Amino acid sequence: MGRLKPGPEAALFEHYNARLRPPLVVTELPEARGSAAEVRRREGAALLAALPEGALLVAMDLGGQAPTSEALAALAERWEATARPLAFAIGGAEGLDPTVLARADHKLSLGPLTWPHFLVRGLLAEQWYRVQAIRANHPYHRAWRPG
Ligand SMILES: C[S@@+](CC[C@H](N)C(=O)[O-])C[C@H]1O[C@@H](n2cnc3c(N)ncnc32)[C@H](O)[C@@H]1O
């Protein structure tokens, strides 16, 4: 949700998206006005209407599953195998509407911290690049963890 103006968040997203093959295609939808519930409902309706037909919808949500990067790479492989167009939904300041969460095929959390939605765009692009690196055995991803 929202139109991202030029600035550090846009640069962060572009930095990682330029490395992605294929790059992510962003559809920006205007943020709605009204009460928090109205905003969520209006933005949710716009978001669902903008989905490509048959999309496999991954809702970015704090209440979702927070996989490791390796587990996300495995999920990506499963999603790709469906041959459905993949769509990530990032909510606005009020979060995603329950109708979007109900439609989602997967709810993905980046952890329990709340991030600004424009930062989530860049974080997701980095993580998707990491997923591609894991799947390609590229040394960008260092899997070592202290034992
Ligand atoms: C400022 S947050 C919305 C906060 C709202 N109170 C909620 O809980 O959804 C804006 C959007 O960024 C995304 N987001 C923020 N933090 C996230 C996290 N830790 N994991 C996944 N998505 C996150 C979600 O799509 C969220 O709708």
The ligand as an SDF file (V2000), in Angstrom:
LIG
                    3D

 27 29  0  0  0  0  0  0  0  0999 V2000
    3.1340   -0.5060   10.0260 C   0  0  0  0  0  0  0  0  0  0  0  0
    2.7220   -2.1510    9.5840 S   0  0  0  0  0  0  0  0  0  0  0  0
    1.0440   -2.3290   10.1640 C   0  0  0  0  0  0  0  0  0  0  0  0
    0.9280   -2.4660   11.6420 C   0  0  0  0  0  0  0  0  0  0  0  0
   -0.4040   -3.0180   12.0490 C   0  0  0  0  0  0  0  0  0  0  0  0
   -0.6450   -2.6630   13.4490 N   0  0  0  0  0  0  0  0  0  0  0  0
   -0.3960   -4.5600   11.9380 C   0  0  0  0  0  0  0  0  0  0  0  0
   -0.1930   -5.2260   12.9560 O   0  0  0  0  0  0  0  0  0  0  0  0
   -0.5460   -5.0770   10.8210 O   0  0  0  0  0  0  0  0  0  0  0  0
    2.4460   -2.0280    7.8430 C   0  0  0  0  0  0  0  0  0  0  0  0
    2.5710   -3.3090    7.0640 C   0  0  0  0  0  0  0  0  0  0  0  0
    3.9380   -3.6970    7.0040 O   0  0  0  0  0  0  0  0  0  0  0  0
    4.0390   -5.1030    6.9820 C   0  0  0  0  0  0  0  0  0  0  0  0
    4.8450   -5.4990    8.1550 N   0  0  0  0  0  0  0  0  0  0  0  0
    5.3130   -4.7110    9.1560 C   0  0  0  0  0  0  0  0  0  0  0  0
    6.0550   -5.4250   10.0070 N   0  0  0  0  0  0  0  0  0  0  0  0
    6.0620   -6.6910    9.5430 C   0  0  0  0  0  0  0  0  0  0  0  0
    6.6700   -7.9200    9.9940 C   0  0  0  0  0  0  0  0  0  0  0  0
    7.3880   -7.9820   11.0920 N   0  0  0  0  0  0  0  0  0  0  0  0
    6.4500   -9.0300    9.2560 N   0  0  0  0  0  0  0  0  0  0  0  0
    5.7060   -8.9930    8.1240 C   0  0  0  0  0  0  0  0  0  0  0  0
    5.1170   -7.8720    7.6520 N   0  0  0  0  0  0  0  0  0  0  0  0
    5.2910   -6.7420    8.3550 C   0  0  0  0  0  0  0  0  0  0  0  0
    2.6240   -5.6590    7.0030 C   0  0  0  0  0  0  0  0  0  0  0  0
    2.1990   -5.9400    5.6880 O   0  0  0  0  0  0  0  0  0  0  0  0
    1.8370   -4.5180    7.5950 C   0  0  0  0  0  0  0  0  0  0  0  0
    0.4980   -4.5630    7.1870 O   0  0  0  0  0  0  0  0  0  0  0  0
  1  2  1  0
  2  3  1  0
  2 10  1  0
  3  4  1  0
  4  5  1  0
  5  6  1  0
  5  7  1  0
  7  8  2  0
  7  9  1  0
 10 11  1  0
 11 12  1  0
 11 26  1  0
 12 13  1  0
 13 14  1  0
 13 24  1  0
 14 15  1  0
 14 23  1  0
 15 16  2  0
 16 17  1  0
 17 18  1  0
 17 23  2  0
 18 19  1  0
 18 20  2  0
 20 21  1  0
 21 22  2  0
 22 23  1  0
 24 25  1  0
 24 26  1  0
 26 27  1  0
M  CHG  2   2   1   9  -1
M  END
$$$$
